[in-house]
Structure formats: C-alpha cells, structure tokens
Amino acid sequence: MDAIDRKILGALAEDASRSYAELSKIVNLSAPAVHDRVKRLKRDGVIKGTVAVLDGCKLGRTLLTFLVVDTSNYSATRKLLTFADRPEVEELHTVAGDGCVLVKVRANDTESLESFLMEIQSLEGVRSVRSYIALSTFLERGPSPGPA
C-alpha cells in the first residue's frame, strides 16, 4: 500500500459515495487506475465493505451505552459473542484489562437497555457488568489510513 492508496482510502472514509472520477481528481490518476486500486484494496481486505453510516438517534435508538462484561471463563465469553446478531449491538470486542468483553449497545430507551442487561447478567459465568451511558458523541469513526 502506497501513499496514493492511503489518499484514496482517506477520501473514501470521508465519503464512500465518491465516484472514481472524483477520486481520480483527488489523487491525480485516471479513473480506471483508481478503479483498479480500489478493486485491489477490496480484494486484499483493506476495504471490508461500503456502508451507510446511520444516525442512531434519528432511528429511535437514543441510548448509547458501553458495557464492560467480566466473565469467569472462556465459555461465558463465547456465549456473549452470540449477542453479535442482536440489532441493538453495534460493536463487540474481547479485551484485555479490567473486563473480558466490551459491548457497544444502542438501545431505544432505559427499559430496553435494562432488559438487555438482565439478559446478559443471567448468563452463567458472567461475574459483573459495568455500564457507561454516553451523554454526547463528539467523534465516531473508523481507523485512519495513515499519512498519505
């Protein structure tokens, strides 16, 4: 991956709907050359997909919460990973440190969050769940492609 690839990735990270013609102007290459590079970046797994970034609040999921779940064994951690299929779960990570699993949840309201928490807490092997409710979000983005 070279500086041009990183510039393309940066432009796509800002707005994935940019055309190859628009990208070609940004990186000073022809549109077919940019297309080939994007195709290669997708093939190599650098670009994992193209998605619309949705506003959770406008969709009625106004309660953004981060959960740190501590489990007593690997089996309980694996059970938590099955929550990846749930629509309210936006991210799910196994972590090192003061917990085992970090979960980003966007719930409709406190009642639905409480129900979700009760479901997690009822799993055998879950020792504790700490909740951190976000009051405001100032930055939310994916990884940077690095310097161009």
C-alpha positions as CSV (number, residue, x, y, z in Angstrom):
1,M,0.0,0.0,0.0
2,D,1.5,3.3,-1.0
3,A,0.7,7.0,-0.4
4,I,-1.9,7.1,-3.3
5,D,-3.7,4.1,-1.8
6,R,-3.8,5.9,1.6
7,K,-5.1,9.1,-0.1
8,I,-7.9,7.1,-1.8
9,L,-8.8,5.3,1.5
10,G,-8.9,8.7,3.3
11,A,-11.2,10.1,0.7
12,L,-13.5,7.1,0.8
13,A,-13.5,7.1,4.6
14,E,-14.8,10.7,4.4
15,D,-17.5,9.8,1.8
16,A,-17.7,6.3,0.3
17,S,-20.1,7.5,-2.4
18,R,-17.4,9.4,-4.2
19,S,-17.1,8.4,-7.9
20,Y,-13.9,7.1,-9.4
21,A,-13.8,10.3,-11.4
22,E,-13.9,12.4,-8.3
23,L,-11.3,10.2,-6.6
24,S,-9.1,10.5,-9.7
25,K,-9.0,14.3,-9.3
26,I,-8.1,14.0,-5.6
27,V,-5.1,11.6,-6.3
28,N,-4.2,12.8,-9.8
29,L,-4.7,9.5,-11.6
30,S,-7.1,8.3,-14.2
31,A,-10.5,7.0,-13.1
32,P,-9.7,3.5,-14.5
33,A,-6.4,3.5,-12.5
34,V,-8.3,4.5,-9.3
35,H,-10.9,1.8,-10.0
36,D,-8.1,-0.8,-10.3
37,R,-6.6,0.3,-7.0
38,V,-10.0,0.3,-5.2
39,K,-10.7,-3.2,-6.6
40,R,-7.3,-4.4,-5.3
41,L,-7.9,-2.8,-1.9
42,K,-11.2,-4.6,-1.7
43,R,-9.7,-7.9,-2.9
44,D,-6.9,-7.6,-0.3
45,G,-9.5,-7.0,2.5
46,V,-8.3,-3.4,3.2
47,I,-11.7,-2.2,2.3
48,K,-14.1,-4.6,4.1
49,G,-17.3,-3.1,2.7
50,T,-19.2,0.0,1.8
51,V,-21.9,1.0,4.3
52,A,-24.2,3.9,5.0
53,V,-23.5,5.4,8.4
54,L,-26.9,5.7,10.1
55,D,-27.9,8.2,12.9
56,G,-29.0,6.0,15.8
57,C,-30.9,8.8,17.4
58,K,-32.9,9.5,14.3
59,L,-33.7,5.8,14.2
60,G,-35.1,5.9,17.7
61,R,-32.1,4.3,19.4
62,T,-31.2,7.2,21.6
63,L,-29.4,5.5,24.4
64,L,-25.8,4.8,23.6
65,T,-24.1,2.6,26.2
66,F,-20.8,0.9,26.6
67,L,-20.7,-2.3,28.6
68,V,-17.7,-3.9,30.2
69,V,-18.6,-7.5,31.0
70,D,-16.4,-9.6,33.2
71,T,-16.7,-13.4,32.8
72,S,-15.4,-16.3,34.9
73,N,-14.4,-18.5,32.0
74,Y,-13.9,-18.7,28.2
75,S,-17.3,-20.5,27.7
76,A,-19.2,-17.5,29.2
77,T,-17.2,-15.1,26.9
78,R,-18.1,-17.3,23.9
79,K,-21.8,-17.1,24.9
80,L,-21.6,-13.3,24.9
81,L,-20.2,-13.3,21.4
82,T,-23.6,-14.7,20.2
83,F,-25.1,-11.3,21.0
84,A,-23.4,-10.0,17.8
85,D,-26.7,-10.9,16.0
86,R,-28.7,-8.5,18.1
87,P,-29.8,-5.3,16.3
88,E,-29.0,-3.1,19.4
89,V,-25.4,-4.4,19.5
90,E,-23.1,-2.2,17.3
91,E,-19.7,-3.5,18.4
92,L,-18.5,-6.5,20.4
93,H,-14.9,-6.9,21.4
94,T,-12.9,-9.3,23.6
95,V,-10.5,-7.2,25.6
96,A,-7.5,-7.4,27.9
97,G,-7.6,-5.4,31.1
98,D,-10.4,-4.8,33.6
99,G,-13.0,-7.0,31.9
100,C,-13.4,-9.6,29.2
101,V,-15.8,-8.2,26.7
102,L,-16.6,-4.7,25.6
103,V,-20.1,-4.2,24.1
104,K,-21.4,-1.0,22.3
105,V,-25.2,-1.0,22.6
106,R,-27.6,1.5,21.2
107,A,-31.0,0.9,22.9
108,N,-34.4,2.6,22.3
109,D,-34.8,3.6,25.9
110,T,-33.9,2.7,29.5
111,E,-36.4,-0.1,29.7
112,S,-34.9,-1.9,26.6
113,L,-31.4,-1.3,28.0
114,E,-32.4,-2.8,31.3
115,S,-33.9,-5.8,29.6
116,F,-30.7,-6.3,27.6
117,L,-28.6,-6.0,30.8
118,M,-30.8,-8.6,32.6
119,E,-30.3,-11.0,29.7
120,I,-26.5,-10.6,29.9
121,Q,-26.4,-10.8,33.7
122,S,-28.4,-14.0,33.6
123,L,-25.8,-15.9,31.6
124,E,-23.9,-18.4,33.6
125,G,-20.3,-17.3,34.1
126,V,-21.0,-13.6,33.9
127,R,-19.4,-12.1,37.0
128,S,-20.2,-8.4,36.5
129,V,-21.4,-5.8,34.0
130,R,-20.4,-2.2,34.2
131,S,-22.5,0.3,32.1
132,Y,-21.3,3.6,30.8
133,I,-24.0,5.7,29.2
134,A,-22.8,8.3,26.6
135,L,-24.2,11.7,27.1
136,S,-22.8,13.2,23.9
137,T,-20.8,11.9,21.0
138,F,-18.1,14.2,19.6
139,L,-16.3,11.8,17.3
140,E,-17.2,8.4,15.9
141,R,-15.2,7.0,13.0
142,G,-13.2,4.0,11.7
143,P,-9.5,3.7,11.5
144,S,-7.4,6.3,9.6
145,P,-5.5,5.1,6.6
146,G,-2.4,6.8,8.0
147,P,-0.3,9.5,6.4
148,A,-0.5,9.9,2.6
